[in-house]
């Protein structure tokens, strides 16, 4: 829903959907590359830099495959196109992700 809102130009709708996603993810008893990637996308959009750093660390700790890392990167790239200074922030995040 959040990405569809972004593509439609509805930033408020995307922010609401990302906040809801974080609430749902916070209630799950699941921790894997995909749950952390979803949370990272939300935190990137919401400019929660501390939370984003935690999610990137958690992704790295799952020892993701190169395909999984590429998928995480694509998700972050999609979000970065819709936020201020997205490219700059993305390059910093990806450097940490691939370190």
One Martini backbone bead per residue (centre of mass of N, CA, C, O) as a GRO file, in nm:
protein
   99
    1UNK     BB    1   0.058   0.062  -0.021
    2UNK     BB    2   0.293   0.263   0.005
    3UNK     BB    3   0.406   0.238  -0.285
    4UNK     BB    4   0.145   0.316  -0.427
    5UNK     BB    5   0.131   0.596  -0.302
    6UNK     BB    6   0.393   0.699  -0.416
    7UNK     BB    7   0.325   0.659  -0.720
    8UNK     BB    8   0.063   0.859  -0.677
    9UNK     BB    9   0.170   1.103  -0.476
   10UNK     BB   10   0.095   0.995  -0.170
   11UNK     BB   11   0.260   1.080   0.107
   12UNK     BB   12   0.055   1.054   0.337
   13UNK     BB   13  -0.031   0.764   0.274
   14UNK     BB   14   0.251   0.644   0.302
   15UNK     BB   15   0.305   0.722   0.594
   16UNK     BB   16   0.070   0.567   0.711
   17UNK     BB   17   0.149   0.286   0.601
   18UNK     BB   18   0.430   0.274   0.735
   19UNK     BB   19   0.332   0.295   1.027
   20UNK     BB   20   0.161   0.039   1.015
   21UNK     BB   21   0.387  -0.156   0.943
   22UNK     BB   22   0.550  -0.111   1.204
   23UNK     BB   23   0.335  -0.213   1.395
   24UNK     BB   24   0.313  -0.498   1.281
   25UNK     BB   25   0.614  -0.579   1.297
   26UNK     BB   26   0.627  -0.537   1.614
   27UNK     BB   27   0.419  -0.795   1.662
   28UNK     BB   28   0.604  -0.988   1.551
   29UNK     BB   29   0.764  -1.326   1.561
   30UNK     BB   30   0.971  -1.197   1.337
   31UNK     BB   31   1.316  -1.246   1.193
   32UNK     BB   32   1.415  -1.111   0.883
   33UNK     BB   33   1.508  -0.977   0.596
   34UNK     BB   34   1.211  -0.883   0.522
   35UNK     BB   35   1.123  -0.739   0.779
   36UNK     BB   36   1.368  -0.542   0.779
   37UNK     BB   37   1.322  -0.422   0.498
   38UNK     BB   38   1.045  -0.304   0.550
   39UNK     BB   39   1.136  -0.125   0.785
   40UNK     BB   40   1.351   0.032   0.630
   41UNK     BB   41   1.166   0.168   0.431
   42UNK     BB   42   0.997   0.317   0.639
   43UNK     BB   43   1.230   0.467   0.784
   44UNK     BB   44   1.331   0.616   0.541
   45UNK     BB   45   1.075   0.778   0.480
   46UNK     BB   46   1.045   0.883   0.796
   47UNK     BB   47   1.335   0.965   0.902
   48UNK     BB   48   1.455   0.711   1.081
   49UNK     BB   49   1.776   0.676   1.141
   50UNK     BB   50   1.802   0.487   1.384
   51UNK     BB   51   1.611   0.266   1.284
   52UNK     BB   52   1.757   0.214   1.020
   53UNK     BB   53   2.024   0.121   1.142
   54UNK     BB   54   1.903  -0.126   1.284
   55UNK     BB   55   1.797  -0.267   1.028
   56UNK     BB   56   2.066  -0.294   0.879
   57UNK     BB   57   2.200  -0.463   1.095
   58UNK     BB   58   1.991  -0.692   1.089
   59UNK     BB   59   2.034  -0.772   0.799
   60UNK     BB   60   2.334  -0.846   0.824
   61UNK     BB   61   2.280  -1.071   1.052
   62UNK     BB   62   2.137  -1.273   0.832
   63UNK     BB   63   2.315  -1.332   0.593
   64UNK     BB   64   2.268  -1.240   0.307
   65UNK     BB   65   2.228  -1.271  -0.001
   66UNK     BB   66   2.282  -1.123  -0.297
   67UNK     BB   67   1.982  -1.125  -0.377
   68UNK     BB   68   1.873  -0.999  -0.121
   69UNK     BB   69   2.037  -0.738  -0.133
   70UNK     BB   70   1.922  -0.645  -0.404
   71UNK     BB   71   1.628  -0.623  -0.303
   72UNK     BB   72   1.677  -0.418  -0.083
   73UNK     BB   73   1.793  -0.202  -0.267
   74UNK     BB   74   1.544  -0.164  -0.448
   75UNK     BB   75   1.356  -0.070  -0.225
   76UNK     BB   76   1.521   0.181  -0.141
   77UNK     BB   77   1.523   0.315  -0.419
   78UNK     BB   78   1.224   0.362  -0.443
   79UNK     BB   79   1.199   0.544  -0.194
   80UNK     BB   80   1.424   0.760  -0.263
   81UNK     BB   81   1.248   0.900  -0.500
   82UNK     BB   82   1.040   1.027  -0.248
   83UNK     BB   83   1.279   1.191  -0.110
   84UNK     BB   84   1.469   1.390   0.048
   85UNK     BB   85   1.784   1.317  -0.024
   86UNK     BB   86   1.780   1.017  -0.129
   87UNK     BB   87   2.057   0.961  -0.264
   88UNK     BB   88   2.237   1.026  -0.025
   89UNK     BB   89   2.111   0.833   0.178
   90UNK     BB   90   2.140   0.578   0.011
   91UNK     BB   91   2.448   0.564  -0.010
   92UNK     BB   92   2.488   0.531   0.296
   93UNK     BB   93   2.320   0.277   0.341
   94UNK     BB   94   2.463   0.092   0.133
   95UNK     BB   95   2.740   0.101   0.260
   96UNK     BB   96   2.649  -0.039   0.520
   97UNK     BB   97   2.516  -0.293   0.401
   98UNK     BB   98   2.800  -0.375   0.232
   99UNK     BB   99   3.030  -0.390   0.470
   0.00000   0.00000   0.00000
